Amino acid sequence: MKAKSAFSNTDAWPAEGTRGRGKPFRVLIVDDSAAVAAQIRNLLTAEGFQIAGAASDGQEGLEKYQKLYPAVDLVMMDITMPKMDGVTALGEILKFDKNAKVIMISALGKQEEVKRSLLIGAKGYIDKPLERKKVLDRVLRVLKA
């Protein structure tokens, strides 16, 4: 039998949601659905990400981003929300910070809004229903780009 030290130590591997030295990526979640926001929160925190904040509409999301800046690495934002939709909020966030990384969350049938978001400057999008692997792949691709 091999000595214990001969096996790789999986505890030494960094969590997906961390960058060098174990410092977590910080994410702002903007979604009017409490269930979707909780799903994103649970998925990301399980991978070591830190939730910097949450908002339930685009206007609140913009205000939180401005308040938290520069302590936000990524915004995950729904497209369809009350007060200010996600596409408008995306544009306002990018006016404030041209380097902001925003991933849009879209329900099926919102392809025109997704296209507009990408043209404005969103770094990607994720379709609902959310799938763990797709969410993590897209988030990590955007953060490490």
N, C-alpha and C positions, 0 to 999 in steps of 0.2 A: 504494500500500500504506500502511496506517495505521502510525503510529509505535507502538512497543511500549507506550508509556504510555497509548495509547487503548484498550487491552484491559483488562478488569477483572482484578485480581490475586486469583486464587482462594486464594493463600497467605494473604491477609489475612482471609479468612473464618474465624471461630472454628470449631473442631471441635464436633460435636454434644454431646460429653461435657464441655464446658467452660461455665462461667458467665463473667461479666464478667472482663476482664483475663486471660483464658486459664487461670484457676484451674479444675482439673478437679473434677467431681462425684466423690465417693468412694462406692463400692459394696461392701457386704458380701454375699458369695455363700454361701448355705447350701443344700447339696444333697449327698445321699449318693452320687450318681452322679458319678464323676470325669470321665466323658465330657461330661455335661451342664454341670458346673461349668467345664470347659475351654472348651466352646462359648460359654458366657456370657462368660467372661473374654476370649476372643479377640474376640468380637463387640464388647464394650464398649471394650476397650483400643484397638481399631482406630478407634474414634470419639472417642478422647481422654479417656475416663473413666479414673479411677484405681481399682484394686481395693484397698480398704482391708484386706481379709482374706477368708478362706474358712473354712468349717466343714462337716463331713460329717454332722452331726446337729443336731437342734433344741437340745439342751442345750449343745453346743459353740457353736452360733450365738448363743444367749442370752449365754453367758459372753463371747464375743468382742465382741458389741455393747456390753455393759457396760464392758468393758476399753477399747474404742476410743472410746466416747462422749466428746465430741460430734462426733468426727471421722468420722461416717458420715452420708451424705446419703440413702442408700437401702439397703434390704435386699431381696435377691431370694431367696426361700425356697421350697423344695420343700414339698409338703404331706405326702407319705409318706416318713418317715425312721425309723431305729431310735432307741432311747433316748427321745427326745422328738419327737413329730410336729410338723409345721410349724404347725398350728393352735394347739397348746398353746404353742409357742415364741412365736408371734405375740402371744398374750395376755400372756405374761410380759414380752416386750419392751415392749408398750404399758403395762403396769403400771409399768415402769421409766421409760419416756419416752412420755408420751401423744401426743407430736407425731411419733413415729417414722413414717417412710414405708416401708411394706412392700408388695412385690408378691409374690403367691403364684404358684408354678409348679405346674401341675396336669396329671396324666395324664388322658386321657379317661376318663369314668366316675366321676370324683370330684366331681361337681357339688354334692352335699350338703356336702362339706368346703369347697368354694369359697364356697358361700352362707354357711356358718358363719364363714368367714374374713372375708368382707365385712361381716357383721353385727358382728363383734368389732372391726373397724377397719382391715382391709387396704385399701390404696388402689387395688388392682386385682389382676388375675390374668392369667396367660399360659398357654395350653394347650400341651402337648407334642404333636407335635414343634415345636421352636422355629423360628420364621421370623424372619429378620433384621429385616425392615421392621416386623413386628408388635411385636417386642421393643423396638426403638428408639422407635417411636411411643408405646407404653405407658410406657416409662421416662421419656421426655421430658415426656409429659403429666403424670405424677405429680410429677416434680421441679419443673416450672414452674408447678404449680397453687398 
